[in-house]
Amino acid sequence: MILAAAGGTQIVFIIGYIIFFAALMYFIAIRPQKKQQKKQQELLNSMEKGDSVLTTSGFYGVVIDITDDTVIVEFGNNKNCRIPMQKAAIVEIEKAEA
């Protein structure tokens, strides 16, 4: 009878450890990543024509046109260097001066 009670106690501790580590992983890994994704999405939603942007590949350019999931960015002084790219490729935005 004592052995049966000890086995039940071990199961409770194992379940407790699993719950503890799941909560720990949530607060260390998942929650901060979701906050970062939300911040990045807000940044992309605030993008307007004329804003200076930095792409994931390290290029600086100016936004010429915006659609639902793509932007056309003009790079350098050459007005013919306009490249369409996904919004997700934008990592920083500097607002255009009025």
Backbone as a printed PyTorch tensor [residue, N CA C, xyz], in Angstrom:
tensor([[[  0.8100,  -1.1820,   0.0000],
         [  0.0000,   0.0000,   0.0000],
         [  0.8620,   1.2570,   0.0000]],

        [[  1.9530,   1.2430,   0.7110],
         [  2.8510,   2.3930,   0.7450],
         [  3.5040,   2.6000,  -0.6200]],

        [[  3.8140,   1.5230,  -1.3130],
         [  4.4240,   1.6450,  -2.6360],
         [  3.4650,   2.2750,  -3.6380]],

        [[  2.1970,   1.9650,  -3.5520],
         [  1.2090,   2.5500,  -4.4620],
         [  1.1010,   4.0630,  -4.2410]],

        [[  1.1390,   4.5030,  -3.0080],
         [  1.0810,   5.9270,  -2.7050],
         [  2.3310,   6.6340,  -3.2030]],

        [[  3.4810,   5.9860,  -3.0880],
         [  4.7250,   6.5880,  -3.5680],
         [  4.7080,   6.7200,  -5.0860]],

        [[  4.1490,   5.7460,  -5.7880],
         [  4.0540,   5.8180,  -7.2490],
         [  3.1620,   6.9560,  -7.6950]],

        [[  2.0530,   7.1750,  -6.9870],
         [  1.1530,   8.2820,  -7.3130],
         [  1.8060,   9.6270,  -7.0650]],

        [[  2.6210,   9.7280,  -6.0260],
         [  3.3250,  10.9710,  -5.7170],
         [  4.3540,  11.2890,  -6.7970]],

        [[  5.0250,  10.2690,  -7.3060],
         [  6.0220,  10.4760,  -8.3570],
         [  5.3690,  11.0000,  -9.6230]],

        [[  4.1940,  10.4840,  -9.9390],
         [  3.4990,  10.9480, -11.1320],
         [  3.1220,  12.4190, -10.9890]],

        [[  2.6990,  12.8170,  -9.8160],
         [  2.3510,  14.2190,  -9.5790],
         [  3.5770,  15.1130,  -9.7500]],

        [[  4.7200,  14.6790,  -9.2310],
         [  5.9460,  15.4650,  -9.3970],
         [  6.3710,  15.5460, -10.8630]],

        [[  6.2440,  14.4620, -11.5900],
         [  6.6160,  14.4630, -13.0110],
         [  5.7160,  15.4170, -13.7950]],

        [[  4.4270,  15.3650, -13.5430],
         [  3.4980,  16.2790, -14.2180],
         [  3.7990,  17.7190, -13.8250]],

        [[  4.1470,  17.9390, -12.5570],
         [  4.5140,  19.2800, -12.1050],
         [  5.7450,  19.8010, -12.8190]],

        [[  6.7530,  18.9390, -12.9900],
         [  7.9600,  19.3440, -13.7150],
         [  7.6470,  19.6700, -15.1710]],

        [[  6.8070,  18.8750, -15.7980],
         [  6.4490,  19.1180, -17.2000],
         [  5.7450,  20.4680, -17.3310]],

        [[  4.8080,  20.7430, -16.4390],
         [  4.0970,  22.0270, -16.4770],
         [  5.0580,  23.1810, -16.2160]],

        [[  5.9620,  23.0060, -15.2520],
         [  6.9410,  24.0530, -14.9410],
         [  7.8200,  24.3620, -16.1490]],

        [[  8.3610,  23.3300, -16.8070],
         [  9.2470,  23.5650, -17.9450],
         [  8.4930,  24.1040, -19.1620]],

        [[  7.2380,  23.7110, -19.3310],
         [  6.4370,  24.2720, -20.4260],
         [  6.2140,  25.7690, -20.1980]],

        [[  5.9010,  26.1450, -18.9580],
         [  5.7080,  27.5670, -18.6450],
         [  7.0150,  28.3370, -18.8010]],

        [[  8.1100,  27.7440, -18.3780],
         [  9.4210,  28.3750, -18.5100],
         [  9.7530,  28.6170, -19.9830]],

        [[  9.5250,  27.6290, -20.8390],
         [  9.7910,  27.7870, -22.2750],
         [  8.9000,  28.8830, -22.8790]],

        [[  7.6600,  28.9490, -22.4140],
         [  6.7580,  29.9750, -22.9260],
         [  7.2750,  31.3670, -22.6020]],

        [[  7.6650,  31.5870, -21.3510],
         [  8.0920,  32.9270, -20.9410],
         [  9.4950,  33.2760, -21.4170]],

        [[ 10.3240,  32.3020, -21.7180],
         [ 11.6870,  32.5880, -22.1750],
         [ 11.7760,  32.6670, -23.6940]],

        [[ 11.0570,  31.8160, -24.3980],
         [ 11.2400,  31.7360, -25.8460],
         [ 10.0420,  32.2440, -26.6450]],

        [[  8.8740,  31.7690, -26.3600],
         [  7.7280,  32.0370, -27.2200],
         [  7.1860,  33.4480, -27.0430]],

        [[  6.9850,  33.8830, -25.8210],
         [  6.3880,  35.2050, -25.5660],
         [  7.2310,  36.3590, -26.1150]],

        [[  8.5490,  36.3940, -25.8660],
         [  9.3390,  37.4910, -26.4380],
         [  9.3430,  37.4940, -27.9720]],

        [[  9.3250,  36.3050, -28.5670],
         [  9.3030,  36.2350, -30.0240],
         [  7.9930,  36.7920, -30.5710]],

        [[  6.8910,  36.4870, -29.9380],
         [  5.6000,  37.0210, -30.3820],
         [  5.5480,  38.5340, -30.2190]],

        [[  6.1360,  39.0580, -29.1420],
         [  6.1900,  40.5110, -28.9520],
         [  6.9950,  41.1700, -30.0770]],

        [[  8.1200,  40.5550, -30.4440],
         [  8.9660,  41.0870, -31.5110],
         [  8.2310,  41.0580, -32.8510]],

        [[  7.5130,  39.9740, -33.1240],
         [  6.7570,  39.8760, -34.3620],
         [  5.6610,  40.9400, -34.4210]],

        [[  4.9990,  41.1870, -33.3040],
         [  3.9500,  42.2000, -33.2570],
         [  4.5400,  43.5930, -33.4950]],

        [[  5.6890,  43.8590, -32.8970],
         [  6.3530,  45.1480, -33.0780],
         [  6.7680,  45.3440, -34.5380]],

        [[  7.3060,  44.2840, -35.1690],
         [  7.7270,  44.3540, -36.5700],
         [  6.5190,  44.5820, -37.4770]],

        [[  5.3970,  43.9280, -37.1770],
         [  4.1930,  44.0990, -37.9890],
         [  3.6600,  45.5240, -37.8730]],

        [[  3.6880,  46.1000, -36.6720],
         [  3.2580,  47.4870, -36.4910],
         [  4.1650,  48.4390, -37.2640]],

        [[  5.4620,  48.1480, -37.2770],
         [  6.4170,  48.9560, -38.0250],
         [  6.0990,  48.9130, -39.5150]],

        [[  5.8300,  47.7280, -40.0370],
         [  5.5290,  47.5930, -41.4630],
         [  4.2010,  48.2460, -41.8230]],

        [[  3.2380,  48.1950, -40.9210],
         [  1.9450,  48.8260, -41.1980],
         [  2.0370,  50.3480, -41.1940]],

        [[  3.0330,  50.8980, -40.5120],
         [  3.1810,  52.3550, -40.4600],
         [  3.9950,  52.8970, -41.6420]],

        [[  4.4780,  52.0220, -42.5090],
         [  5.3120,  52.4440, -43.6410],
         [  4.4760,  53.2160, -44.6650]],

        [[  5.0570,  54.3020, -45.1820],
         [  4.3890,  55.1410, -46.1750],
         [  5.3380,  55.4250, -47.3310]],

        [[  4.7910,  55.9390, -48.4210],
         [  5.6190,  56.3270, -49.5620],
         [  6.5750,  57.4340, -49.1390]],

        [[  7.8140,  57.3520, -49.5960],
         [  8.8040,  58.3700, -49.2880],
         [  9.6630,  58.0420, -48.0780]],

        [[  9.2990,  57.0200, -47.3030],
         [ 10.0930,  56.6360, -46.1360],
         [ 11.3950,  55.9650, -46.5690]],

        [[ 12.4540,  56.2390, -45.8280],
         [ 13.7290,  55.5560, -46.0570],
         [ 13.6970,  54.2380, -45.2990]],

        [[ 14.1690,  53.1750, -45.9420],
         [ 14.1150,  51.8500, -45.3310],
         [ 15.4660,  51.1570, -45.4180]],

        [[ 15.6660,  50.2110, -44.5200],
         [ 16.8180,  49.3280, -44.5390],
         [ 16.2900,  47.9250, -44.7550]],

        [[ 16.8440,  47.2110, -45.7430],
         [ 16.3790,  45.8630, -46.0460],
         [ 17.1990,  44.8370, -45.2680]],

        [[ 16.7250,  43.5990, -45.2690],
         [ 17.4330,  42.5270, -44.5800],
         [ 18.7920,  42.2540, -45.2000]],

        [[ 18.9730,  42.6160, -46.4610],
         [ 20.2600,  42.4090, -47.1190],
         [ 21.2220,  43.5650, -46.8870]],

        [[ 20.7860,  44.6120, -46.1690],
         [ 21.6690,  45.7110, -45.8160],
         [ 21.6270,  46.8940, -46.7520]],

        [[ 20.6850,  46.9220, -47.6870],
         [ 20.5750,  48.0330, -48.6240],
         [ 19.6300,  49.0990, -48.0810]],

        [[ 20.0100,  50.3580, -48.2790],
         [ 19.1540,  51.4870, -47.9190],
         [ 18.4450,  51.9620, -49.1710]],

        [[ 17.1730,  52.3070, -49.0350],
         [ 16.4230,  52.7890, -50.1820],
         [ 15.2440,  53.6220, -49.7330]],

        [[ 14.4660,  54.0760, -50.7130],
         [ 13.2940,  54.9090, -50.4610],
         [ 12.0800,  54.1810, -51.0360]],

        [[ 10.9970,  54.1350, -50.2730],
         [  9.7720,  53.4630, -50.7120],
         [  9.0910,  54.3190, -51.7720]],

        [[  8.8140,  53.7080, -52.9150],
         [  8.1610,  54.4000, -54.0280],
         [  6.6830,  54.0390, -54.0870]],

        [[  6.3530,  52.7610, -53.8590],
         [  4.9640,  52.3090, -53.9320],
         [  4.7710,  51.1690, -52.9440]],

        [[  3.5530,  51.0460, -52.4160],
         [  3.2240,  49.9990, -51.4470],
         [  1.9450,  49.3030, -51.8930]],

        [[  1.9800,  47.9700, -51.8830],
         [  0.7640,  47.1780, -52.0890],
         [  0.5400,  46.3520, -50.8290]],

        [[ -0.3220,  45.3550, -50.9030],
         [ -0.6640,  44.5740, -49.7170],
         [  0.5450,  43.9170, -49.0640]],

        [[  1.3330,  43.1730, -49.8500],
         [  2.4660,  42.4620, -49.2590],
         [  3.7950,  42.7670, -49.9290]],

        [[  3.8100,  43.6920, -50.8570],
         [  5.0650,  44.0670, -51.5150],
         [  5.2430,  45.5790, -51.4870]],

        [[  6.5000,  45.9870, -51.6110],
         [  6.8480,  47.4010, -51.7360],
         [  7.8260,  47.5470, -52.8960]],

        [[  7.8170,  48.6910, -53.5180],
         [  8.8130,  48.9900, -54.5470],
         [  9.7710,  49.9970, -53.9330]],

        [[ 11.0380,  49.6150, -53.8940],
         [ 12.0600,  50.4310, -53.2430],
         [ 13.0410,  50.9150, -54.2970]],

        [[ 13.3840,  52.2050, -54.2270],
         [ 14.3540,  52.8100, -55.1360],
         [ 15.6900,  52.9070, -54.4020]],

        [[ 16.7220,  52.3670, -55.0110],
         [ 18.0430,  52.3410, -54.3880],
         [ 18.9770,  53.3160, -55.0840]],

        [[ 19.7460,  54.0730, -54.2980],
         [ 20.7610,  54.9700, -54.8220],
         [ 20.1790,  56.1640, -55.5540]],

        [[ 21.0450,  56.8470, -56.2710],
         [ 20.6390,  58.0390, -57.0220],
         [ 20.0810,  57.7020, -58.3870]],

        [[ 20.2690,  56.4700, -58.8210],
         [ 19.7880,  56.0420, -60.1220],
         [ 18.2840,  55.8130, -60.0530]],

        [[ 17.5140,  56.6290, -60.7590],
         [ 16.0570,  56.5300, -60.6990],
         [ 15.5340,  55.2570, -61.3710]],

        [[ 16.3720,  54.5490, -62.1110],
         [ 15.9550,  53.3220, -62.7890],
         [ 16.1480,  52.0820, -61.9170]],

        [[ 16.7140,  52.2330, -60.7470],
         [ 16.9780,  51.0870, -59.8750],
         [ 15.8420,  50.9610, -58.8610]],

        [[ 14.7150,  50.4560, -59.3390],
         [ 13.5450,  50.2440, -58.4860],
         [ 13.2780,  48.7500, -58.4300]],

        [[ 13.2310,  48.2180, -57.2260],
         [ 13.0970,  46.7760, -57.0530],
         [ 11.8780,  46.4680, -56.1880]],

        [[ 10.9870,  45.6050, -56.6920],
         [  9.8780,  45.1680, -55.8420],
         [ 10.3780,  44.1030, -54.8530]],

        [[  9.9080,  44.1820, -53.6190],
         [ 10.3010,  43.1940, -52.6130],
         [  9.1800,  43.0160, -51.6130]],

        [[  9.2530,  41.9370, -50.8610],
         [  8.2510,  41.6750, -49.8400],
         [  8.4220,  42.6510, -48.6850]],

        [[  7.3170,  42.9640, -48.0300],
         [  7.3770,  43.8460, -46.8720],
         [  8.2270,  43.2300, -45.7640]],

        [[  8.2460,  41.9160, -45.6720],
         [  8.9990,  41.2330, -44.6180],
         [ 10.4990,  41.4620, -44.7480]],

        [[ 10.9610,  41.9290, -45.9050],
         [ 12.3830,  42.1820, -46.1110],
         [ 12.8230,  43.5330, -45.5450]],

        [[ 11.8960,  44.2970, -45.0010],
         [ 12.2060,  45.6000, -44.4030],
         [ 12.4400,  45.4090, -42.9140]],

        [[ 13.5910,  45.8950, -42.4180],
         [ 13.8900,  45.7360, -40.9950],
         [ 13.8560,  47.0580, -40.2360]],

        [[ 14.0970,  48.1780, -40.9020],
         [ 14.0480,  49.4830, -40.2610],
         [ 13.3850,  50.4900, -41.1810]],

        [[ 12.6880,  51.4410, -40.5720],
         [ 12.0330,  52.5090, -41.3350],
         [ 12.3780,  53.8320, -40.7030]],

        [[ 12.7850,  54.7740, -41.5450],
         [ 13.0060,  56.1460, -41.0890],
         [ 12.0020,  57.0150, -41.8060]],

        [[ 11.1310,  57.6600, -41.0550],
         [ 10.0590,  58.4390, -41.6420],
         [ 10.5930,  59.6140, -42.4560]],

        [[  9.8990,  59.9030, -43.5470],
         [ 10.2720,  61.0330, -44.3940],
         [  9.9710,  62.3280, -43.6680]],

        [[ 10.8230,  63.2870, -43.8470],
         [ 10.6280,  64.6090, -43.2090],
         [  9.5570,  65.3550, -43.9860]],

        [[  8.6920,  66.0620, -43.3030],
         [  7.5810,  66.7890, -43.9600],
         [  8.0750,  68.0590, -44.6080]]])
